[in-house]
Amino acid sequence: MIRWPNLLQILGFFILALALSTGIVTLFAFIAQDAGRSPLTLATLTAGGLGAFLCLAFRPPPHEFTHREGLLLVIATWVAAGIVGALPFYFSDYFPSFTDACFESISGFTTTGATILGDVEALPRSLLLWRSLTHWIGGMGIILLGIAILPLIGVGGMELYRAEFSGARSEKLTPRVAETALALWKVYLGFSLAEYLCLRWAGMDPFEAVCHTFSTMATGGFSTRNTSIEAFASPTIECIIIFFMIVAGINFTQHYRLLVERRPKPLFRDAEVRFYFLLLAAVTTAVALTLSPASENFVEAGRLALFQVVSILTTTGFSSANFELWAPFAQLLLLASMFAGGCTGSTAGGLKIARLYLLFRVVGREFQRMVERRGIFAIRFNAEAVSENAIQSLLNLVYLAFLINFAACMALTALGVDVLTAIAAVAASMFNIGPGLGKVGPAENYAHLPFLAKWILGFCMLAGRLEYYTVLVLFTRAFWRK
């Protein structure tokens, strides 16, 4: 049985945390005398009032969350974040409807980076800052951000931790969940500060350096410029962002071991990390060779290819060129890269590199079985045998992901969206990338899509961010059974 008072009170604390976040941006708007201060103030008061009401109206005795309640709270928190985060946009004059405001907010918190804005540069700086901040908050996960305060109010958080990272093996860096969250956030903050300083050194102004740091470390993709990173025309800035996109696509527990525990061996011996760099190198080389005939030289083609491949493979979604003008083969490689994503335990979306690696091993094992029918072949990951139950769960999840992908594509085409745009928009949303192909390419936006299509894509963003089962389980009878 689900104990609703407990869920609603914790949800209230998260909404208050979001109100504090919008309050910080509101303070920036007042100091800078920015045009976004009125909608931000109204949003902060609305969120603060709702959060305070939920906290005060529901005061149940503390208890440990069950797995079912943990799953429900994860989903409720992400939905609430999308709605509350949309308030500054909705109260402004720059978003024509609540649907558009929610689409932008959900895209921000899920680190997708898809936008309905045709002219990003027309937004007040405070709204641009809030837009990028939604990325940064969502990057490590709304739940993980707040999980450190749960012990303070008498609620255990391990169920939330498991629900948030259902696709990866949950590794405790420290004995307590709150300490684990704090350890990961220290690494996240450290990298964010390092990127900000590097971007400032490269000549980017303080405001834009902050916004692009938030987007890069969260592998989000929101930019302050209409043409994204291409607008800066700076190879130095591109190289800095490439480096930090690659960093953000690696499991943060590996960063912790490398930087805090001073143990580099686990990082370099990790099969997922090695496969991650192998994919980056292979796809970049293929795209560069495709671009080289039309480029000034191979170095220029390599730079364009490297930035775009890293951006797509890590599901960041920045662009340094309009890749819709590239050769069809290069576009197809980028579209295929959308499905891969980054490493498990990173801020990247996608199917995750570990799953892709295991799928290759599963297919290879089937070929071995065809040749040696009596042989017993174990699939290993980092020298450990992977159980058959884990393999079956992997195959089920991949099947479910492609089933949702197909259903969403069918729904969009039924609403009148052309086939290429529908396929690219669904892939870019499900795997949290942002720009796609067709009418949602890097030089386009999602504003022209039908009302219902935006909600379908918003659902795809949440489903992809929360690993499909976590969202879809709510629609099963077994979940609600007492």
VOGU-3710 file (C-alpha; in Angstrom, 3 decimals, decimal comma):
1> mirwpnllqi> 0,000/0,000/0,000  1,344/3,417/-0,985  1,418/5,970/1,848  0,533/9,204/0,054  1,169/11,669/2,916  4,829/10,632/3,021  5,225/11,084/-0,735  3,486/14,448/-0,811  5,563/15,853/2,025  8,856/14,840/0,387
11> lgffilalal> 7,574/16,208/-2,908  6,950/19,477/-1,096  10,594/19,625/0,001  11,751/19,137/-3,584  9,436/21,879/-4,836  10,817/24,183/-2,157  14,326/23,359/-3,387  13,243/24,309/-6,909  11,735/27,532/-5,555  15,093/28,296/-3,950
21> stgivtlfaf> 16,769/27,736/-7,334  14,402/30,109/-9,136  14,880/32,535/-6,233  18,639/32,624/-6,869  18,046/33,399/-10,543  15,469/36,025/-9,525  18,107/37,712/-7,377  20,407/37,789/-10,414  17,592/39,338/-12,481  17,058/42,142/-9,921
31> iaqdagrspl> 20,791/42,868/-9,614  21,145/42,997/-13,412  17,820/44,888/-13,802  16,805/42,159/-16,225  13,404/41,931/-17,947  12,903/38,415/-16,596  12,602/39,470/-12,953  8,768/39,678/-12,949  8,050/36,162/-14,300  10,824/34,706/-12,123
41> tlatltaggl> 9,454/36,402/-8,993  5,940/35,130/-9,703  7,285/31,635/-10,365  9,318/31,639/-7,135  6,315/32,714/-5,059  4,033/30,136/-6,698  6,502/27,267/-6,252  7,367/28,357/-2,707  3,711/28,511/-1,722  2,938/25,088/-3,191
51> gaflclafrp> 6,001/23,507/-1,605  5,280/25,035/1,803  1,659/23,857/1,648  2,672/20,260/0,910  5,293/20,292/3,670  2,932/21,702/6,307  -0,259/19,911/5,289  1,276/16,422/5,391  3,327/15,475/8,456  3,472/11,676/8,646
61> pphefthreg> 5,822/9,764/10,949  9,163/8,969/9,270  9,675/5,526/7,792  11,855/3,770/5,248  10,562/4,038/1,680  9,470/0,862/-0,059  10,673/0,182/-3,577  7,233/0,994/-4,977  7,073/4,324/-3,155  10,597/5,143/-4,256
71> lllviatwva> 9,699/4,600/-7,908  6,563/6,698/-7,594  8,431/9,532/-5,891  11,130/9,518/-8,583  8,514/9,975/-11,301  6,458/12,499/-9,316  9,569/14,573/-8,666  10,606/14,681/-12,315  7,068/15,594/-13,417  6,875/18,280/-10,726
81> agivgalpfy> 10,263/19,613/-11,809  9,035/19,890/-15,390  5,886/21,762/-14,357  7,475/24,042/-11,737  10,452/24,723/-14,005  8,025/25,836/-16,722  6,530/28,618/-14,586  9,206/31,282/-15,330  8,767/30,576/-19,047  4,960/30,539/-18,891
91> fsdyfpsftd> 4,720/33,812/-16,956  6,956/35,525/-19,534  5,927/36,764/-22,985  8,346/34,541/-24,867  6,447/31,232/-24,724  3,042/31,208/-26,429  1,491/28,380/-24,393  1,848/26,281/-21,262  2,648/23,301/-23,516  5,638/25,134/-24,986
101> acfesisgft> 6,820/26,215/-21,520  6,562/22,639/-20,213  8,328/21,272/-23,279  11,265/23,631/-22,704  11,381/22,829/-18,982  11,182/19,053/-19,389  13,816/19,286/-22,104  16,001/21,215/-19,672  15,674/18,955/-16,636  16,038/15,764/-18,680
111> ttgatilgdv> 19,157/17,342/-20,284  17,663/16,874/-23,739  18,249/20,365/-25,108  15,355/20,392/-27,584  13,817/23,858/-27,821  10,752/25,579/-29,221  12,579/28,916/-29,429  13,384/30,299/-32,857  15,344/33,235/-31,458  17,157/32,209/-28,274
121> ealprslllw> 19,058/35,485/-28,119  15,795/37,426/-27,680  15,309/35,952/-24,185  16,323/38,028/-21,135  19,575/36,850/-19,597  17,858/35,689/-16,414  15,603/33,302/-18,363  18,603/32,068/-20,324  20,345/31,399/-17,007  17,320/29,529/-15,618
131> rslthwiggm> 17,111/27,560/-18,855  20,730/26,405/-18,507  20,398/25,853/-14,758  17,615/23,319/-15,364  20,214/21,316/-17,279  22,760/21,498/-14,491  20,263/20,513/-11,797  18,882/17,653/-13,873  22,322/16,494/-14,937  23,100/14,588/-11,792
141> giillgiail> 19,422/13,966/-11,179  16,806/15,818/-9,166  16,572/12,858/-6,839  20,309/12,578/-6,272  20,464/16,319/-5,610  17,947/16,060/-2,828  18,817/12,643/-1,502  21,383/14,046/0,940  18,643/15,839/2,922  16,366/12,811/3,279
151> pligvggmel> 18,156/11,452/6,377  17,628/14,841/8,010  13,870/14,382/7,832  13,957/10,720/8,798  13,553/9,097/5,410  15,970/6,578/3,935  17,046/7,208/0,381  18,503/3,997/-1,024  15,297/3,090/-2,868  15,421/6,439/-4,655
161> yraefsgars> 19,062/5,902/-5,548  18,276/2,520/-7,082  15,286/3,875/-9,005  17,284/6,767/-10,422  20,127/4,549/-11,637  18,169/1,445/-12,586  20,254/0,972/-15,725  23,568/0,742/-13,936  25,013/-1,294/-11,148  24,633/0,890/-8,066
171> ekltprvaet> 28,068/1,207/-6,526  28,305/2,758/-3,075  31,310/5,017/-2,912  30,691/5,560/0,783  28,618/3,624/3,336  25,816/6,213/3,501  23,641/7,364/0,603  23,904/11,017/1,660  27,703/10,768/1,657  27,593/9,119/-1,763
181> alalwkvylg> 25,475/11,952/-3,142  27,812/14,524/-1,616  30,884/12,783/-3,037  29,440/12,766/-6,561  28,355/16,382/-6,296  31,850/17,432/-5,258  33,220/15,885/-8,445  30,417/17,471/-10,479  31,071/20,891/-8,958  34,815/20,539/-9,441
191> fslaeylclr> 34,507/19,805/-13,141  31,978/22,633/-13,542  34,345/25,139/-11,951  37,236/23,882/-14,094  35,238/24,275/-17,310  34,068/27,769/-16,338  37,655/28,905/-15,764  38,785/27,364/-19,060  35,996/29,070/-21,006  36,812/32,412/-19,374
201> wagmdpfeav> 40,467/31,916/-20,319  39,368/31,212/-23,918  37,614/34,582/-24,087  33,985/33,744/-23,315  32,245/36,338/-21,118  31,290/35,326/-17,530  27,562/34,940/-18,172  27,929/32,769/-21,266  30,702/30,760/-19,628  28,353/29,898/-16,740
211> chtfstmatg> 25,475/28,956/-19,064  27,614/26,778/-21,318  29,287/25,136/-18,328  25,863/24,183/-16,957  24,851/22,744/-20,340  28,117/20,911/-21,021  28,550/19,162/-17,677  24,911/18,066/-17,770  25,306/16,945/-21,422  22,302/19,157/-22,118
221> gfstrntsie> 22,898/21,434/-25,088  21,028/24,678/-24,357  23,100/27,599/-25,634  22,806/31,375/-25,341  23,306/31,714/-29,111  20,968/30,844/-31,972  23,688/28,931/-33,804  25,036/27,274/-30,646  28,840/26,928/-30,374  29,278/27,778/-34,052
231> afasptieci> 28,495/31,414/-33,157  31,764/31,812/-31,230  33,930/30,790/-34,216  36,656/29,718/-31,791  38,553/26,416/-32,141  39,845/26,915/-28,579  36,331/27,091/-27,130  35,334/24,059/-29,193  38,293/22,039/-27,876  37,484/22,948/-24,264
241> iiffmivagi> 33,843/21,943/-24,694  34,849/18,714/-26,479  37,048/17,739/-23,523  34,364/18,391/-20,919  31,657/16,683/-22,977  33,854/13,569/-23,063  34,409/13,878/-19,295  30,673/14,253/-18,633  29,963/11,123/-20,661  32,098/8,928/-18,362
251> nftqhyrllv> 30,789/7,242/-15,202  31,222/9,695/-12,305  32,229/6,918/-9,934  35,289/6,461/-12,154  36,058/10,168/-11,853  35,753/9,862/-8,084  38,220/6,976/-7,984  40,642/8,827/-10,233  40,508/12,279/-8,641  39,644/11,612/-4,982
261> errpkplfrd> 40,913/8,104/-4,293  43,895/8,510/-6,685  43,184/5,158/-8,342  43,580/5,509/-12,137  43,630/1,777/-12,918  39,845/1,190/-12,617  39,229/3,940/-15,183  41,639/2,610/-17,789  40,731/-1,041/-17,219  36,978/-0,458/-17,431
271> aevrfyflll> 35,541/-2,195/-20,507  32,806/0,410/-20,895  35,260/3,329/-20,908  37,503/1,599/-23,442  34,523/0,847/-25,711  33,355/4,458/-25,269  36,646/5,844/-26,611  36,741/3,204/-29,350  33,309/4,313/-30,597  34,296/7,981/-30,435
281> aavttavalt> 37,428/7,312/-32,480  35,735/5,070/-35,048  32,717/7,299/-35,726  34,826/10,483/-35,761  37,233/8,972/-38,296  34,381/7,816/-40,540  32,642/11,206/-40,434  35,933/13,079/-40,995  36,719/10,975/-44,075  33,235/11,742/-45,393
291> lspasenfve> 33,669/15,487/-44,834  37,259/15,805/-46,053  36,506/16,148/-49,824  34,394/19,260/-49,144  36,703/20,728/-46,465  39,820/22,843/-46,752  41,939/20,045/-45,304  41,611/16,892/-43,236  42,416/18,746/-39,998  39,415/21,036/-40,485
301> agrlalfqvv> 37,210/18,045/-41,348  38,508/16,225/-38,273  37,729/19,164/-35,987  34,163/19,481/-37,285  33,644/15,717/-37,094  35,108/15,363/-33,597  32,961/18,109/-32,098  29,725/16,868/-33,619  30,352/13,179/-32,919  31,276/13,863/-29,279
311> siltttgfss> 28,245/16,139/-28,928  25,846/13,513/-30,304  27,424/10,432/-28,711  27,449/12,059/-25,259  23,874/13,275/-25,978  24,884/16,902/-25,352  23,439/18,327/-28,544  25,659/21,352/-29,133  26,450/22,110/-32,769  29,502/23,707/-34,349
321> anfelwapfa> 28,087/23,383/-37,877  24,783/22,646/-39,567  25,258/18,899/-40,041  22,053/18,715/-42,108  24,189/20,063/-44,957  26,654/17,183/-44,637  26,699/14,053/-46,793  23,877/11,548/-46,094  26,362/8,953/-44,799  27,680/11,365/-42,153
331> qllllasmfa> 24,117/12,241/-41,122  23,232/8,559/-40,817  26,266/7,952/-38,599  25,193/10,800/-36,314  21,630/9,448/-36,205  22,935/5,989/-35,264  25,175/7,548/-32,584  22,083/9,007/-30,906  21,100/5,519/-29,784  24,421/4,760/-28,063
341> ggctgstagg> 24,746/7,542/-25,482  27,398/7,814/-22,778  28,529/5,544/-19,960  26,292/4,341/-17,164  26,474/6,612/-14,123  27,236/9,661/-16,303  24,980/12,602/-17,051  24,528/11,371/-20,642  21,395/9,733/-22,006  21,039/7,057/-24,691
351> lkiarlyllf> 20,987/3,290/-24,288  24,393/3,563/-22,553  27,722/2,220/-23,755  27,730/-0,754/-21,356  24,478/-2,060/-22,813  25,743/-1,604/-26,353  28,953/-3,437/-25,431  27,005/-6,328/-23,916  24,719/-6,506/-26,959  27,782/-6,997/-29,164
361> rvvgrefqrm> 28,957/-9,757/-26,827  25,514/-11,429/-26,859  25,427/-11,442/-30,672  28,984/-12,812/-30,770  28,021/-15,585/-28,368  25,125/-16,638/-30,618  27,545/-17,081/-33,514  29,771/-19,222/-31,271  26,771/-21,340/-30,276  25,905/-21,930/-33,920
371> verrgifair> 29,382/-23,341/-34,529  29,846/-25,209/-31,233  26,387/-26,335/-30,202  27,553/-28,084/-27,029  29,767/-25,256/-25,842  29,022/-23,140/-22,782  29,981/-19,508/-23,275  29,825/-16,973/-20,484  29,585/-13,276/-21,213  32,009/-11,255/-19,106
381> fnaeavsena> 32,093/-7,592/-18,253  35,243/-6,324/-16,525  36,327/-9,932/-15,883  33,039/-10,742/-14,125  30,524/-13,173/-15,577  27,192/-11,552/-16,398  24,220/-13,602/-15,219  21,650/-14,852/-17,712  18,967/-12,926/-15,801  20,928/-9,711/-16,367
391> iqsllnlvyl> 21,289/-10,530/-20,064  17,558/-11,178/-20,332  16,784/-7,896/-18,556  19,096/-6,085/-20,967  17,372/-7,570/-24,010  13,951/-6,763/-22,558  14,926/-3,136/-21,929  16,339/-2,665/-25,431  13,197/-4,242/-26,885  11,040/-1,896/-24,790
401> aflinfaacm> 13,078/1,135/-25,857  12,627/0,354/-29,539  8,939/-0,444/-29,003  8,389/3,001/-27,450  10,459/4,528/-30,242  8,318/2,876/-32,915  5,031/3,756/-31,211  6,058/7,407/-30,776  7,164/7,625/-34,424  3,829/6,199/-35,535
411> altalgvdvl> 1,967/8,702/-33,343  3,907/11,670/-34,755  3,376/10,611/-38,363  -0,343/10,182/-37,610  -0,333/13,822/-36,484  1,048/14,873/-39,858  4,795/15,007/-39,120  6,977/13,796/-42,007  8,810/10,487/-41,564  12,383/11,812/-41,288
421> taiaavaasm> 11,414/14,511/-38,788  9,367/12,032/-36,731  12,186/9,459/-36,533  14,810/12,073/-35,692  12,617/13,946/-33,183  11,701/10,771/-31,287  15,314/9,531/-31,213  16,599/12,954/-30,131  13,970/13,120/-27,370  14,139/9,546/-26,094
431> fnigpglgkv> 17,919/9,573/-25,915  18,061/13,158/-24,574  20,037/14,735/-27,416  17,991/17,703/-28,648  18,723/18,544/-32,295  17,847/15,934/-34,885  17,338/15,896/-38,638  14,642/17,123/-40,975  12,541/19,934/-39,537  14,141/19,565/-36,064
441> gpaenyahlp> 17,738/19,893/-37,236  20,437/22,006/-35,564  19,263/25,126/-37,417  15,584/24,435/-36,645  13,421/24,010/-33,525  10,369/22,088/-32,278  7,887/25,014/-32,219  6,123/23,982/-35,437  5,161/20,523/-34,146  1,501/19,882/-33,233
451> flakwilgfc> 0,361/20,399/-29,634  -0,033/16,659/-28,946  3,317/15,834/-30,568  5,121/18,032/-28,009  3,544/16,137/-25,104  4,438/12,799/-26,728  8,053/13,939/-27,084  8,003/15,242/-23,503  6,948/11,771/-22,374  9,761/10,276/-24,470
461> mlagrleyyt> 12,264/12,582/-22,736  11,124/11,456/-19,282  10,950/7,782/-20,293  14,471/7,914/-21,712  15,879/9,765/-18,704  14,292/7,327/-16,230  15,130/4,127/-18,107  11,665/3,262/-19,543  10,549/0,662/-16,975  10,535/3,255/-14,182
471> vlvlftrafw> 7,911/5,292/-16,056  5,904/2,539/-17,736  5,503/0,512/-14,536  2,950/3,123/-13,413  0,652/1,966/-16,197  0,557/-1,640/-14,986  -2,092/-3,117/-12,719  0,540/-4,873/-10,605  2,059/-1,567/-9,459  -1,224/-0,343/-7,931
481> rk> -2,258/-3,686/-6,475  -2,263/-3,701/-2,652
//
